[in-house]
Amino acid sequence: METQSNSYEPTDMSSKKGDVSGKYLTFCLDDEEFGLEILKVREIIGLMPITSVPQTPSYVEGVINLRGKVIPVLDLRLKFGIPGAERTEETCIIVVQVGAMEIGAIVDRVSEVRDIYADDIDPPPNFGMNVDSDFIIGMGKSDGGKVTMLLDIDRVLSGDSSMLMGMESEETDAELADASF
């Protein structure tokens, strides 16, 4: 007698990127749904005052002071080349852990935490040589035909983490200098 298991099974892409099944926090940018590994998420917060930092890319909003810790914040819409939109009550910041650093990512809205099984994940499509899609670890499929792009948030933010780390330490140094007077 064959028994069904609810365990996650690796797919063909497991040799390339590892088993990508698991729990994902899903969120929306425009009408597209994205997901990131729940273990990378530190917290979800509403919008709060953001201090701009000069001479940063347009998608870098600045920094926030979250319970005494300075955290860089970027707008994922702009990072992905999606035109900016008016912020709503659902717009929020997902604070993620990238290496030893926490980074805030502004999204249009958070959807849910979903278990996505290996059978429901396809490898990312090959768009050709001129398109970098290494930051997509898979395409999650749902019963309704919707596709969720599963992101490797480390790769999404990898090029930014060095710059953001500098921003974080400069802002902290400036706060310390101000506090000493």
C-alpha positions in Angstrom: 0.0 0.0 0.0 1.4 3.4 -1.1 1.2 6.3 1.4 1.2 9.9 0.5 3.7 12.1 2.2 3.5 15.8 2.9 7.3 16.1 2.9 9.0 18.3 0.4 10.6 16.5 -2.5 13.5 18.0 -4.5 13.0 18.6 -8.1 15.3 18.5 -11.1 16.5 22.0 -10.3 17.7 20.7 -6.8 21.1 20.0 -8.2 21.5 23.5 -9.4 20.0 25.6 -6.6 19.2 23.1 -3.8 15.8 22.1 -2.6 13.7 25.3 -3.0 10.5 24.0 -1.5 9.4 25.5 1.9 7.7 28.4 3.5 7.6 31.7 1.5 6.4 35.1 2.4 4.5 36.3 -0.7 4.1 39.9 -1.6 3.0 42.0 -4.5 4.7 44.6 -6.7 2.2 46.0 -9.1 0.1 43.0 -10.2 2.9 40.5 -9.9 3.4 38.2 -6.9 6.9 37.4 -5.5 8.0 35.2 -2.7 11.0 35.0 -0.5 12.1 32.4 2.0 10.4 33.1 5.4 13.7 32.4 7.2 15.2 35.5 5.6 12.4 37.7 7.0 13.1 39.5 10.3 9.9 41.5 10.4 7.2 43.4 8.5 6.6 47.0 9.4 4.4 49.8 8.2 5.9 52.7 6.4 7.8 55.1 8.6 9.9 58.2 8.1 12.8 57.5 5.8 16.0 59.6 5.9 17.4 60.0 2.3 21.0 59.5 1.7 22.6 61.5 -1.1 24.5 60.0 -4.0 22.7 56.6 -3.9 20.9 54.9 -6.7 17.3 55.9 -7.3 15.9 52.7 -5.8 17.6 53.4 -2.5 15.1 55.3 -0.4 17.5 55.9 2.5 17.6 54.7 6.1 15.2 54.2 8.9 15.7 54.1 12.7 14.1 50.9 13.8 14.2 50.7 17.6 17.6 52.4 17.7 19.1 50.4 14.7 19.8 52.2 11.4 18.6 50.0 8.5 19.0 50.8 4.8 15.7 50.7 2.8 15.2 50.2 -0.9 12.1 50.3 -3.1 11.8 46.8 -4.8 9.6 48.3 -7.5 12.4 50.6 -8.7 15.1 48.0 -8.1 13.2 45.7 -10.5 12.5 48.5 -13.1 8.8 48.7 -12.3 7.5 52.3 -12.3 6.9 53.8 -8.9 3.4 54.0 -7.6 1.5 55.9 -5.0 1.9 54.4 -1.6 -1.2 53.1 0.2 -2.1 51.8 3.6 -1.0 48.3 2.4 2.5 49.5 1.4 5.0 48.2 3.9 8.7 47.4 4.6 9.9 43.8 4.8 13.1 43.7 6.8 15.3 40.9 5.6 18.5 39.4 6.7 21.2 39.5 4.0 24.5 38.1 5.4 25.2 39.9 8.6 23.1 42.9 7.6 19.4 43.8 7.9 17.9 45.6 4.9 14.4 47.0 4.4 12.5 46.4 1.2 9.4 48.5 0.3 6.6 46.4 -1.3 3.1 47.3 -2.4 1.5 44.7 0.0 2.2 41.5 1.7 0.0 38.6 0.7 0.6 35.5 3.0 3.0 32.9 4.2 2.6 29.8 1.9 4.0 26.3 1.9 5.3 25.8 -1.6 6.1 22.1 -2.4 8.7 21.0 -4.9 6.0 19.6 -7.3 4.6 23.2 -7.5 7.9 24.8 -8.4 9.4 25.0 -11.9 12.9 26.3 -12.6 13.2 29.9 -13.8 12.7 30.3 -17.5 15.8 30.9 -19.7 15.4 34.4 -21.1 18.6 34.3 -23.1 22.2 35.4 -22.6 21.4 39.1 -22.1 18.9 38.7 -19.3 20.2 38.0 -15.7 17.6 35.9 -13.9 20.0 34.3 -11.3 18.0 36.0 -8.5 14.9 33.9 -9.4 15.2 30.5 -7.7 12.0 29.1 -9.1 8.5 29.8 -10.3 5.8 28.7 -7.8 2.5 27.6 -9.3 -0.9 27.7 -7.6 -4.2 26.0 -8.4 -5.6 29.2 -9.8 -3.0 29.4 -12.5 -1.1 32.2 -10.8 2.7 32.2 -10.8 4.8 33.4 -7.9 8.4 34.3 -8.7 10.5 32.9 -5.9 13.4 35.2 -5.1 16.9 34.6 -3.8 16.9 37.8 -1.8 20.7 37.5 -1.2 21.2 37.7 -5.0 18.6 40.4 -5.4 20.5 42.6 -3.0 24.0 41.2 -3.4 25.3 44.1 -5.5 23.8 46.6 -3.1 25.0 45.1 0.3 28.5 46.6 0.1 27.1 50.0 -0.7 24.4 49.7 1.9 26.8 48.5 4.5 28.8 51.7 4.0 25.6 53.7 4.3 24.7 52.0 7.5 28.0 52.6 9.2 28.2 56.2 8.0 24.8 56.9 9.4 25.6 55.2 12.7 28.9 57.2 12.9 27.0 60.4 12.2 24.4 59.6 14.9 27.2 58.8 17.4 28.9 62.1 16.6 25.7 64.0 17.1 25.0 62.2 20.4 28.4 63.1 21.8 27.6 66.8 21.9 
